[in-house]
């Protein structure tokens, strides 16, 4: 008996010919899987289609589109034990890359056909689903500049160009980060909380290795003193991420926790899985192993923590008994 699955397809994702891509997906999958195909529209997004599929009792859901489509579809299957297949056709394809899912249609389909699944973490940011990361400050401003037309024309280069433009308006802000046991106050130009992130998501790469099934989130703080420092910090993040090493610069910090509450002064724009969702404050909480996904096995890198060197750093232990003698003010 053939497997059955609901395929949710975003026709405006990426730069390719969507009709040809859908035909290719069907040609590969339909000999072994009965596909129930639904196309996203401006009125009906991947989230609504995925929730409806779950209510119908589908065996599997396959999402094809960019990171926003994948994140929206994933929301419906959190803690359902319904496996999610990923066929990335977006600009960055960061989620697939982070989980080493192939970025070609043929290879991604083969991953689904093989049927091997893995339970990975997912998160919620202000009650919105998050499979990748949330960026505050510089990254969010860059995402906003890289509009759909630019991404259609330039692809991943659209983000690079937008980042270069955003450097002209780089500004630092005060940030307070609350975890289960600490309150951290410092200054930053960018704060990123990652559930999963490929090396190309450089602003998330303080620990140089994001583990997507450990029940924890990874937060990176980038706090350059000026534009030259921002360029140097970004380049350092790229180098260390490529080499698999944690960062060593004083203007970059990182830590791990189950949840974060982040406030800023002044309020900053927030980008969630590549989409602007509003401004700070935000609360991000991890759902350990909440998503069952078709994904190859990967080697894991265990990150560490580093906060030393951040400007005007204050760390307060939330337990009053621990707070005495443990306050760090630099």
Secondary structure by P-SEA (a helix, b strand, c coil): cbbbbbbbbbcccccccaaaaaaaaaaccccccccbbbbbcccccaaaaaaaaaaacccbbbbbccaaaaaaaaaaaccccbbbbbbcccccaaaaaaacccccaaaaaaaaaabbbbbbbbbbcccccccccccccaaaaaaaaccaaaaaacccaaaaaaaaaaccbbbbbbbbbbcccbbbbbbbcbbbbbcccccccccccccccccccccbbbbbbbbbccaaaaaaaaaaaaaaaaacccccccccccccccbbbbbcccbbbbbcccccccccbbbbbbbcccccccccbbbbbbbbbbcccccbbbbbcccccccccccccc
